[in-house]
Amino acid sequence: MAALTKSALSLKKGASMKRRQFFGIAAAAAVPAIANPIDLKSIKSRSPKQVEIAFKSPHPTPNGLQNTKEGLWIVDETSGPTHWVSLVSFADGKVIREFEIPGMNGPSGVTVDDNDVMWIDSADNSMIFSVNHREGKTIAKYWAPGAGRSFHMKGDPPPAPVTQPPAFPRPAAKGGKKGGGNGPVISPGQLPMEATTGAGGLGGQGIEYRDGLLYIATLAARRLFVLDPKTWEVQTYWELAGNRGHGVGWDGDTLWVADTNLKAFFRHDMKTGLIKEKIQLSDKDPVIHGATVKDGYLWYCDVAGYVCNLKL
């Protein structure tokens, strides 16, 4: 091959540079932008007049709160084989009754439904416990949506049916019969009682109940899932403001969702899931974890051992 002239070499080098620049631009353009990111700066913001420490929690690391007619439920996340769930007086924090639940790991949210069933997020092992709080016993365990396991959402197509006969023999099910085994029938989403983990990864943090549905702020997904506990089917989900959504509490037809790292509460519209406003705490205020609402006050707990409130 004939030697290339300086001019040809220069042209070839220039073309090569342009190709690299082009592919570099193309590669950069191929990175997708976040779909409809939440513009935090556009959200109407206000600061509370005052955050008050109401009382100490009955146990060292409160992480979930729920307002009920009986009083304030507090779930504690202290490491150990069991975790305390305490009902206390709003007036002075005195314990009305309490019990321990084994098998949880980092319980982070608690609510009670219309059937008087308690639901507790066990975040660190991605499980949700249903509990009889009168007897202090676990009723059932479930896996948490948005925590490493695919979930079925309302309106999803059914599973695609098999269209071809098996190319290889299929092993017989346990018991030697199709669909064999005589184990207990469990509900959708439910796990065996001996289960020690749910979907893998981090599960739900804050949890609330309304009109037959559970509202679960899930840490890993950065979303709040609206879930039908009877079918374990996600009805819809909301995008959350930050990377550490935590306690939640109803305020009329809006839901306050706390974000621990942003040190703020975000008020979401119940119908759309969109954020209407936020309450921004200062760096000196107690850190937000569990949350609930009672009579125009937003209550929250700090894992340092305090229960606080602020006027809405």
Secondary structure, 3 states (H helix, E strand, C coil): CCCCCHHHHHHHHHHHHHHHHHHHHHHHHHCCCCCCCCCHHHCCEECCCCCEEEEECCCCCEEEEEECCCCEEEEECCCCCEEEEEEECCCCCCEEEEEEEECCCCEEEEEECCCCCEEEEEHHHCEEEEEECCCCEEEEEEECCCCCCCCCECCCCCCCCCCCCCCCCCCCCCCCCCCCCCCCCCCCCEECCCCCCCCCCCCEEEEEEECCEEEEEECCCCEEEEEECCCCEEEEEEECCCCCEEEEEEECCEEEEEECCCCEEEEEECCCCCEEEEEECCCCCCCCCCEEEECCEEEEEECCCEEEEEEC
